Amino acid sequence: MNGEIIDCLKEKEFFSDLSQQDLSVLEPFIYERKLKKGQYLFWQGDPRLRVYYLLDGYITLEKSNKQGSLQYSQYIKKDTIFPYNGLLSESKEYSHSAIAETDVRVLYVSTEVFERFVAKHNRLLQRIIKEYGKILEGQERRIQQGIIPNAQERVMNSISYLMTDLGVQYPNYIRIDIPLTTAKLSTISGTSRETASMVINKLKREKKLTIKGKMMYIHEPQFFEKLVI
């Protein structure tokens, strides 16, 4: 089974700089796990024992304060290493909880093994630094979005963020491939459900998007691309 996993990883862009021989070193240490939608992979504050690679589905990383209020959330999509927070550092705990947004399939390896492996492969380390830089850029955009005083603009920018990060291109539209409720959009944008619903209904009337089966279809991507996040 692990031999098949190594063959699979070799085809992924993230590991493309590594040879089959390089990856075979990890073979005895890689395991696979499947989760159903809504299951937790790990909890905020758990010992940071594993590094994961998402093969299929979507994961949400959530961070809460001591009162249990949600402070931050981030979507993880297919073919992504996570979590980056704490990687190659002295951090001993996960800073987020990881929840299966859909049914998912992940590979995992112990943090200790993965960090030793990365230390021996400069190109993989460079790729990790590059990907972490993209995450920081995204977080900066989210912070900028959060200080926009107009709640409707925050909803629009949230849709733009989701389209850019999670959208899948089809011939006539872009589909955001996660179940997206009004309540979830209001949480992401830091607005009320009423405001989020009002903005969505307006965009529907203008035929800029539609929602079917909780999936959002963007019919005018260029409209959302113009938004500044």
Backbone bond lengths (Angstrom), bond angles and torsions (degrees), N, CA, C in turn:
res aa  C-N    CA-C-N  psi(-1)  N-CA   C-N-CA  omega(-1)  CA-C   N-CA-C  phi
1 M - - - 1.476 - - 1.527 111.22 -
2 N 1.350 117.04 -45.23 1.457 119.76 -178.22 1.521 112.51 -63.90
3 G 1.354 116.09 -32.34 1.450 118.59 176.66 1.510 111.76 -61.26
4 E 1.319 116.54 -38.10 1.465 121.41 176.23 1.519 110.72 -65.46
5 I 1.328 116.70 -37.68 1.462 120.60 179.18 1.524 111.10 -64.83
6 I 1.321 116.57 -41.69 1.467 120.23 178.25 1.524 110.44 -62.66
7 D 1.341 116.89 -42.05 1.473 120.33 176.73 1.520 110.55 -60.36
8 C 1.331 115.98 -39.70 1.464 120.96 179.18 1.526 111.14 -64.76
9 L 1.329 116.99 -45.70 1.466 120.90 -178.55 1.519 111.63 -64.46
10 K 1.321 117.57 -34.90 1.463 120.81 -178.44 1.516 110.95 -62.48
11 E 1.333 117.36 -25.63 1.462 121.25 -179.88 1.532 112.53 -84.56
12 K 1.331 117.48 -9.83 1.455 121.16 -177.92 1.524 110.63 -84.12
13 E 1.321 116.63 141.04 1.460 120.96 -178.06 1.523 112.04 -58.21
14 F 1.340 116.49 -37.99 1.463 120.53 -175.91 1.529 111.12 -58.49
15 F 1.341 116.94 -34.85 1.461 121.21 -176.77 1.525 112.74 -105.57
16 S 1.311 117.15 12.76 1.468 121.16 -171.63 1.528 113.37 -66.03
17 D 1.334 118.11 -21.11 1.460 120.69 179.76 1.526 112.23 -82.56
18 L 1.322 117.06 -5.53 1.455 120.89 -177.83 1.527 110.43 -101.01
19 S 1.297 115.80 146.42 1.466 120.81 177.89 1.522 109.62 -84.25
20 Q 1.313 115.09 167.08 1.461 120.71 175.38 1.529 110.13 -58.53
21 Q 1.315 115.47 -38.79 1.467 120.29 179.58 1.525 111.08 -65.70
22 D 1.349 116.54 -40.86 1.470 120.23 177.02 1.525 110.59 -58.11
23 L 1.337 115.31 -50.45 1.464 120.35 -175.80 1.527 112.24 -67.98
24 S 1.322 116.72 -28.26 1.464 119.33 -177.80 1.523 112.09 -62.78
25 V 1.329 116.69 -21.20 1.467 120.55 176.69 1.525 110.63 -62.56
26 L 1.338 116.24 -31.87 1.463 120.95 -179.35 1.525 112.99 -81.61
27 E 1.320 116.43 -14.95 1.458 121.00 -170.58 1.533 114.53 -50.07
28 P 1.340 119.93 -44.78 1.479 118.84 -177.69 1.525 113.84 -70.86
29 F 1.339 116.82 -10.80 1.466 120.01 -171.04 1.527 113.93 -110.01
30 I 1.342 117.06 -4.87 1.472 120.88 -175.98 1.521 110.56 -93.04
31 Y 1.329 114.72 135.39 1.457 121.16 178.74 1.524 109.43 -130.60
32 E 1.310 115.90 159.04 1.469 121.42 -179.42 1.520 109.91 -117.03
33 R 1.330 115.96 146.92 1.463 120.87 177.55 1.525 108.81 -144.61
34 K 1.327 116.17 144.25 1.458 122.25 175.63 1.526 109.08 -117.03
35 L 1.334 115.87 141.24 1.456 121.56 178.25 1.516 109.77 -129.81
36 K 1.307 115.63 148.55 1.450 121.76 172.89 1.528 109.72 -87.62
37 K 1.315 115.76 156.96 1.453 121.06 178.26 1.529 110.26 -52.59
38 G 1.335 115.88 131.20 1.459 121.67 178.02 1.510 114.89 95.46
39 Q 1.346 117.34 -13.39 1.459 119.64 178.62 1.525 110.60 -77.90
40 Y 1.342 115.09 150.69 1.464 121.52 178.45 1.531 110.07 -94.32
41 L 1.326 115.12 134.42 1.459 120.95 175.29 1.525 109.64 -85.71
42 F 1.316 116.23 -41.93 1.462 122.46 171.57 1.522 108.38 -157.22
43 W 1.330 115.71 164.77 1.456 122.23 -176.95 1.527 110.35 -111.90
44 Q 1.315 115.53 148.83 1.456 121.30 173.04 1.528 109.20 -54.71
45 G 1.333 116.17 127.33 1.461 120.53 -179.03 1.517 114.12 96.67
46 D 1.353 117.82 -12.75 1.463 120.31 175.33 1.530 110.05 -65.06
47 P 1.338 118.58 152.98 1.470 120.32 174.43 1.531 110.82 -58.04
48 R 1.316 116.52 135.91 1.471 122.36 -174.93 1.535 109.02 -83.09
49 L 1.332 114.98 75.47 1.458 121.13 -171.10 1.522 113.69 -92.61
50 R 1.339 118.00 -21.26 1.459 120.01 -172.06 1.522 112.22 -134.58
51 V 1.328 114.77 152.28 1.461 123.19 169.85 1.524 106.50 -114.33
52 Y 1.336 116.61 139.59 1.464 121.58 -172.00 1.523 111.71 -118.09
53 Y 1.327 114.90 153.55 1.465 122.61 172.10 1.520 107.02 -129.20
54 L 1.328 115.78 121.27 1.463 121.16 -175.37 1.532 110.02 -84.99
55 L 1.324 115.94 116.74 1.461 121.61 179.81 1.526 112.30 -87.59
56 D 1.331 116.29 -40.62 1.462 120.98 -178.16 1.524 109.55 -146.20
57 G 1.360 115.05 145.35 1.458 120.53 174.81 1.523 113.38 93.38
58 Y 1.334 115.11 -165.61 1.458 122.37 -178.76 1.526 109.77 -133.42
59 I 1.326 114.78 140.43 1.465 122.95 176.47 1.523 108.01 -117.34
60 T 1.338 116.90 143.29 1.453 121.29 171.48 1.521 109.39 -108.86
61 L 1.326 116.69 128.66 1.462 121.58 170.88 1.519 107.63 -96.78
62 E 1.333 116.90 126.61 1.462 121.27 -178.82 1.519 110.34 -126.87
63 K 1.326 114.72 139.68 1.469 121.55 177.32 1.528 108.49 -123.02
64 S 1.320 116.35 129.93 1.469 121.78 -179.16 1.524 109.91 -120.79
65 N 1.347 115.79 158.05 1.461 119.79 175.63 1.527 109.88 -86.66
66 K 1.326 117.22 -177.79 1.460 121.47 -176.41 1.520 112.21 -64.34
67 Q 1.332 116.36 -23.21 1.461 120.76 178.88 1.534 112.26 -84.67
68 G 1.333 116.14 -3.78 1.459 120.21 178.62 1.507 114.20 88.40
69 S 1.339 117.81 6.24 1.459 121.22 179.28 1.534 109.79 -82.55
70 L 1.330 115.64 135.61 1.460 120.46 -178.94 1.523 110.16 -67.16
71 Q 1.344 116.39 125.37 1.460 121.62 179.69 1.524 112.51 -102.56
72 Y 1.331 115.95 -31.94 1.465 118.94 -173.42 1.519 109.56 -159.80
73 S 1.328 116.33 144.79 1.465 120.75 173.82 1.524 108.96 -141.10
74 Q 1.308 115.29 148.37 1.467 121.69 -179.38 1.516 108.64 -142.70
75 Y 1.321 116.83 134.74 1.458 121.21 177.92 1.527 110.34 -89.52
76 I 1.322 115.32 137.15 1.462 122.25 175.03 1.517 107.16 -110.69
77 K 1.323 116.87 127.70 1.458 120.57 -178.51 1.528 111.04 -107.58
78 K 1.292 114.63 172.31 1.469 123.14 -177.75 1.529 111.99 -51.27
79 D 1.333 115.54 145.71 1.468 123.75 177.32 1.522 111.95 65.31
80 T 1.324 116.16 43.66 1.456 122.31 -179.42 1.523 110.79 -130.80
81 I 1.344 115.77 136.12 1.460 122.19 170.53 1.527 108.28 -79.61
82 F 1.309 118.27 141.67 1.464 121.43 174.76 1.522 109.46 -159.67
83 P 1.343 118.64 161.16 1.462 126.00 -10.70 1.535 110.87 -83.90
84 Y 1.320 116.46 148.07 1.456 120.56 177.33 1.523 111.81 -80.56
85 N 1.336 116.62 -32.40 1.462 119.80 -179.34 1.519 109.92 -58.06
86 G 1.317 116.20 124.95 1.453 121.40 178.77 1.505 114.72 91.42
87 L 1.345 117.16 -10.80 1.456 120.40 -178.26 1.529 109.99 -66.07
88 L 1.336 116.35 135.58 1.463 122.94 179.94 1.532 111.92 59.24
89 S 1.321 116.05 34.33 1.460 121.85 178.24 1.519 109.00 -134.28
90 E 1.327 115.70 -176.58 1.464 120.71 179.89 1.527 111.71 -88.38
91 S 1.322 117.51 3.07 1.461 120.63 -178.47 1.525 110.87 -60.00
92 K 1.328 116.85 133.92 1.461 122.09 -177.25 1.528 112.93 -106.88
93 E 1.339 117.39 -7.87 1.464 120.51 -175.00 1.515 110.85 -129.84
94 Y 1.328 116.51 153.74 1.460 120.87 171.68 1.528 108.55 -71.68
95 S 1.321 116.21 133.74 1.471 120.53 179.81 1.518 112.09 -88.94
96 H 1.359 117.66 -5.77 1.459 122.88 178.39 1.521 109.54 -134.94
97 S 1.315 115.67 162.55 1.460 121.76 165.43 1.525 107.85 -94.59
98 A 1.323 117.21 149.46 1.466 122.16 179.03 1.520 109.57 -118.36
99 I 1.344 116.17 119.16 1.462 121.95 -176.52 1.522 109.18 -119.78
100 A 1.314 116.88 137.85 1.462 120.87 176.49 1.525 109.36 -71.49
101 E 1.327 116.28 113.49 1.465 121.43 178.59 1.525 110.32 -76.48
102 T 1.322 115.80 -28.29 1.465 124.19 174.31 1.527 106.00 -136.60
103 D 1.319 118.27 179.45 1.463 119.37 167.92 1.533 107.30 -60.20
104 V 1.323 117.12 135.79 1.464 119.49 -175.05 1.525 110.91 -134.52
105 R 1.328 113.21 160.75 1.476 121.42 173.10 1.516 106.96 -133.35
106 V 1.333 116.71 124.96 1.462 121.53 -177.78 1.522 110.65 -127.23
107 L 1.321 114.14 153.77 1.454 121.85 166.16 1.517 107.49 -105.34
108 Y 1.321 116.97 150.32 1.452 118.03 176.29 1.523 111.12 -145.14
109 V 1.328 114.52 154.03 1.452 122.97 178.76 1.521 106.07 -142.03
110 S 1.316 117.61 153.47 1.460 119.17 -179.15 1.528 109.70 -63.44
111 T 1.326 115.58 145.49 1.468 120.94 -179.79 1.517 110.77 -58.04
112 E 1.322 116.44 -41.96 1.466 120.73 -178.24 1.521 111.32 -61.23
113 V 1.329 116.86 -46.06 1.469 120.96 179.56 1.523 110.90 -64.04
114 F 1.344 116.96 -44.89 1.457 120.60 -177.10 1.525 111.15 -65.01
115 E 1.327 117.70 -42.60 1.459 120.20 -178.35 1.531 111.33 -66.99
116 R 1.321 117.27 -36.33 1.471 119.92 175.45 1.539 110.18 -65.25
117 F 1.324 115.87 -39.38 1.463 121.18 179.55 1.525 110.83 -64.50
118 V 1.322 116.87 -46.11 1.461 121.41 -179.58 1.524 110.74 -61.65
119 A 1.327 117.04 -38.95 1.460 121.28 -178.32 1.527 112.41 -61.42
120 K 1.321 117.49 -21.57 1.464 121.77 -178.67 1.533 113.13 -96.09
121 H 1.345 117.11 -4.44 1.464 120.73 -175.81 1.531 109.67 -130.87
122 N 1.327 115.18 96.94 1.463 121.04 -173.91 1.523 113.49 -60.82
123 R 1.336 116.20 -37.31 1.468 118.30 -177.76 1.526 111.20 -67.51
124 L 1.325 116.62 -36.07 1.461 119.91 176.17 1.521 110.41 -67.78
125 L 1.321 116.60 -38.97 1.468 120.72 176.67 1.526 110.41 -62.60
126 Q 1.330 116.71 -41.95 1.466 120.30 178.46 1.523 110.94 -63.06
127 R 1.334 116.59 -38.83 1.463 120.21 179.02 1.532 110.27 -65.68
128 I 1.320 117.02 -40.12 1.467 121.00 178.42 1.522 110.62 -63.26
129 I 1.331 116.28 -43.34 1.472 120.28 178.67 1.531 110.13 -62.34
130 K 1.328 116.29 -41.75 1.469 120.76 178.83 1.524 111.22 -62.65
131 E 1.334 116.53 -45.33 1.462 120.21 -179.57 1.524 111.06 -66.30
132 Y 1.320 116.50 -37.79 1.466 119.97 178.45 1.523 110.15 -65.61
133 G 1.337 116.33 -35.81 1.462 120.03 176.05 1.513 111.70 -61.66
134 K 1.347 116.88 -38.99 1.464 120.49 177.58 1.527 110.81 -64.18
135 I 1.335 115.78 -38.88 1.466 119.60 178.55 1.517 110.47 -63.22
136 L 1.331 116.81 -43.49 1.466 120.81 179.40 1.528 111.09 -63.07
137 E 1.337 116.60 -39.01 1.466 120.05 176.87 1.524 110.31 -62.16
138 G 1.330 116.03 -42.93 1.457 120.30 178.10 1.511 111.99 -63.06
139 Q 1.331 116.97 -40.38 1.460 120.33 178.59 1.525 110.93 -65.42
140 E 1.332 115.72 -37.19 1.467 119.20 177.63 1.525 110.61 -63.92
141 R 1.343 116.56 -40.87 1.461 119.87 177.52 1.524 110.82 -62.68
142 R 1.326 115.50 -40.03 1.464 119.72 179.90 1.525 111.10 -64.15
143 I 1.344 116.11 -39.46 1.467 120.30 178.07 1.524 110.33 -64.58
144 Q 1.342 115.96 -44.27 1.463 120.06 178.38 1.521 110.54 -60.90
145 Q 1.327 115.14 -40.08 1.459 119.91 178.84 1.518 110.95 -62.63
146 G 1.349 115.95 -40.12 1.456 120.67 -175.20 1.512 114.15 -66.01
147 I 1.341 116.79 -23.75 1.464 118.69 -178.32 1.532 112.39 -94.53
148 I 1.339 116.64 1.17 1.465 119.34 174.51 1.529 108.13 -68.16
149 P 1.323 118.84 122.82 1.468 120.17 -175.17 1.527 113.83 -69.11
150 N 1.318 117.41 -28.88 1.462 120.45 -177.01 1.520 110.66 -80.52
151 A 1.334 116.33 115.29 1.465 121.48 -175.56 1.522 112.07 -63.70
152 Q 1.337 117.40 -37.05 1.457 119.95 -179.72 1.528 111.30 -65.02
153 E 1.337 116.34 -38.13 1.463 120.17 177.60 1.522 110.28 -65.03
154 R 1.319 117.74 -35.73 1.464 120.62 178.95 1.527 110.85 -64.58
155 V 1.327 116.87 -37.95 1.460 120.48 177.19 1.530 109.87 -64.62
156 M 1.325 116.37 -45.38 1.469 121.05 -179.71 1.524 110.53 -61.49
157 N 1.342 116.25 -43.30 1.457 120.20 -179.92 1.530 111.47 -67.15
158 S 1.323 116.52 -32.52 1.462 120.05 177.35 1.523 110.54 -65.42
159 I 1.313 116.64 -40.30 1.462 120.39 177.09 1.531 109.81 -63.99
160 S 1.333 116.42 -40.73 1.465 120.57 177.58 1.523 110.64 -61.97
161 Y 1.339 116.64 -42.79 1.466 121.59 178.41 1.529 110.60 -61.52
162 L 1.328 117.36 -45.76 1.464 121.34 -179.49 1.523 111.27 -64.77
163 M 1.324 116.23 -40.55 1.463 120.89 179.06 1.526 110.56 -62.66
164 T 1.335 116.81 -44.35 1.462 121.44 -177.86 1.522 111.67 -67.57
165 D 1.331 116.62 -42.99 1.458 120.95 -173.70 1.533 113.77 -85.59
166 L 1.331 117.14 -32.80 1.459 120.10 -171.35 1.520 114.19 -123.08
167 G 1.321 116.69 -3.98 1.457 119.91 -175.92 1.520 113.05 -70.25
168 V 1.329 115.20 140.43 1.467 122.23 175.39 1.525 107.80 -111.08
169 Q 1.329 115.99 125.66 1.468 121.24 -174.83 1.522 111.30 -79.10
170 Y 1.330 115.38 128.12 1.462 123.17 172.31 1.536 106.70 -120.78
171 P 1.353 118.06 168.89 1.471 118.86 -175.54 1.527 114.72 -54.41
172 N 1.345 117.94 -40.32 1.463 119.52 -173.51 1.524 114.03 -117.43
173 Y 1.305 117.42 6.52 1.466 119.02 -178.67 1.524 109.83 -167.10
174 I 1.318 115.69 169.23 1.458 123.11 170.25 1.521 106.96 -115.23
175 R 1.333 116.29 130.16 1.459 120.09 179.78 1.527 110.11 -109.26
176 I 1.325 115.43 130.89 1.459 120.90 174.16 1.524 106.80 -86.58
177 D 1.317 116.16 109.86 1.461 121.55 -167.18 1.528 114.29 -87.37
178 I 1.311 117.40 42.09 1.461 121.24 170.02 1.522 107.73 -130.36
179 P 1.325 118.06 149.15 1.466 119.51 174.61 1.533 109.12 -62.91
180 L 1.313 116.71 122.05 1.464 120.60 -173.20 1.518 110.14 -125.12
181 T 1.330 116.75 104.40 1.455 121.74 177.79 1.529 109.89 -93.00
182 T 1.317 115.48 164.34 1.464 120.08 176.32 1.519 110.31 -60.51
183 A 1.327 116.42 -39.26 1.467 120.51 -179.94 1.525 110.72 -61.91
184 K 1.328 117.03 -41.85 1.465 120.24 -179.48 1.521 111.01 -67.96
185 L 1.331 116.60 -40.86 1.465 120.01 178.75 1.526 110.86 -64.64
186 S 1.323 116.86 -37.20 1.462 119.79 178.80 1.524 110.48 -66.40
187 T 1.344 117.38 -36.28 1.464 120.78 178.15 1.520 110.86 -67.02
188 I 1.337 116.72 -44.78 1.463 121.13 -179.76 1.525 111.05 -61.13
189 S 1.326 116.29 -39.78 1.465 120.59 -175.07 1.529 113.05 -91.50
190 G 1.347 117.28 -6.38 1.464 119.88 179.66 1.511 112.86 67.68
191 T 1.336 116.40 38.85 1.464 121.19 179.88 1.530 109.04 -126.91
192 S 1.315 115.61 177.18 1.462 119.87 175.68 1.526 110.10 -79.02
193 R 1.329 116.16 161.07 1.460 120.01 176.51 1.521 110.60 -63.07
194 E 1.317 115.56 -35.37 1.466 119.91 -179.04 1.526 110.58 -62.07
195 T 1.336 116.31 -43.37 1.466 120.06 179.92 1.521 110.72 -66.07
196 A 1.333 116.39 -45.35 1.462 120.29 179.37 1.524 110.62 -60.43
197 S 1.328 116.59 -42.89 1.468 121.19 -179.98 1.521 110.85 -64.11
198 M 1.336 116.66 -41.09 1.460 121.05 -179.58 1.537 110.76 -62.39
199 V 1.333 116.26 -44.16 1.466 120.46 -179.42 1.531 110.16 -65.69
200 I 1.326 116.96 -44.69 1.466 120.71 179.75 1.523 110.98 -60.52
201 N 1.317 117.37 -45.52 1.466 120.62 -179.44 1.518 111.53 -63.32
202 K 1.330 116.71 -37.23 1.464 120.62 177.82 1.523 110.44 -64.89
203 L 1.335 116.91 -43.99 1.463 120.88 179.57 1.526 111.41 -66.14
204 K 1.318 116.52 -33.73 1.467 120.34 175.84 1.520 110.65 -64.60
205 R 1.345 116.21 -45.73 1.472 120.21 -179.93 1.523 110.53 -61.03
206 E 1.325 116.18 -36.09 1.464 120.88 -179.47 1.532 112.26 -82.21
207 K 1.365 115.55 0.27 1.471 123.03 177.37 1.531 112.68 61.94
208 K 1.320 115.31 27.93 1.465 119.45 175.69 1.523 111.18 -83.92
209 L 1.315 117.10 -22.27 1.463 120.46 176.31 1.526 109.68 -156.80
210 T 1.316 115.20 163.35 1.458 122.02 171.31 1.527 107.19 -137.77
211 I 1.325 115.94 161.18 1.459 121.50 176.52 1.517 108.35 -127.77
212 K 1.328 115.27 123.85 1.460 121.50 178.52 1.521 108.36 -132.51
213 G 1.330 115.97 125.57 1.450 119.48 -179.55 1.510 113.54 57.05
214 K 1.333 116.68 35.98 1.466 124.77 -179.54 1.530 113.13 69.47
215 M 1.333 117.12 7.58 1.461 121.04 174.90 1.525 108.73 -98.85
216 M 1.317 116.14 136.04 1.462 120.48 -179.21 1.522 110.15 -97.29
217 Y 1.338 115.86 128.51 1.452 123.20 178.44 1.524 108.71 -109.61
218 I 1.328 116.62 118.96 1.466 121.86 -179.40 1.526 108.30 -94.48
219 H 1.342 117.10 116.99 1.461 121.67 -177.33 1.529 112.72 -95.73
220 E 1.327 116.88 -17.81 1.465 120.73 177.58 1.523 109.02 -129.07
221 P 1.330 117.50 73.47 1.470 120.20 -177.95 1.526 112.92 -56.49
222 Q 1.334 116.21 -35.93 1.457 119.93 -177.23 1.527 111.61 -61.10
223 F 1.322 117.36 -29.53 1.464 120.78 178.26 1.529 109.63 -63.95
224 F 1.329 117.18 -44.92 1.457 121.04 -177.26 1.534 111.43 -78.33
225 E 1.338 116.83 -26.96 1.450 119.99 177.79 1.514 111.91 -65.27
226 K 1.325 116.68 -25.63 1.465 121.13 -178.60 1.525 112.24 -76.72
227 L 1.342 115.65 -17.53 1.452 119.03 -177.96 1.515 110.33 -70.29
228 V 1.313 117.17 141.54 1.449 122.50 178.77 1.517 108.98 -96.97
229 I 1.347 115.57 123.17 1.462 120.12 -179.02 1.521 108.89 -104.23
